[in-house]
Amino acid sequence: RRVDLISEGYTSHLKANDIEFGTAFHLCTKLTPSIGIGPAIQEAIAYFKNTKMLVKSKKEYMNTAYLVAACMQWYAFYEKDEFKLLTKADGSPMVETTFSYPFYSTEQTDVLCQGTIDKICYNSQSRMLAIGDYKTTSMWDTQEYFRAYELSAQLDFYTLFFTKLVANASEDSPLY
């Protein structure tokens, strides 16, 4: 129990509706390349409806109708996006790609930088790789919202991991 409190903190076992909304949205974006937008939205709705959650005040609008609208808006952009998802060796898209990078190590301690990158894409015309990170926040002041990311370590860690990943890619890798 003590180890759980140290590693995970003391929180409710129920997540808030905005967090579960984001999880359902990410599920849709992950499934769409393989099963299509219609079935992916149905899976996202099923997850959202069947997950117990705390509903935050002023976020009651984050419901299944809003989820469908967000997924459809994303899909309209996804279809036109010049950056296409890379695929892994097994043919699956590089979405929700997890990583674990050794950051610091001693005899007693190992510190790993771990995370999940929402999507890894490639533009064949510009020959550019890109990391995509979806934000499903409900903040309306976008300048204020993105100001928090100016000094965010999240994108720095993604860049560090991505640089190592590309540098170590083999010839048969989609990142080569």
Secondary structure, DSSP 8 states (H G I E B T S, - for coil): -HHHHHHH-S--SSEEHHHHHHHHHHHHHHHHHHH-HHHHHHHHHHHHHHS-EE--TT-TT-SHHHHHHHHHHHHHHHHH-SSEE-B-TTS-B-EEEEEEEEEEE-SS-EEEEEEEEEEEEEETTTTEEEEE-------S-HHHHHHTTTT-HHHHHHHHHHHHHHHT--TTSTT-
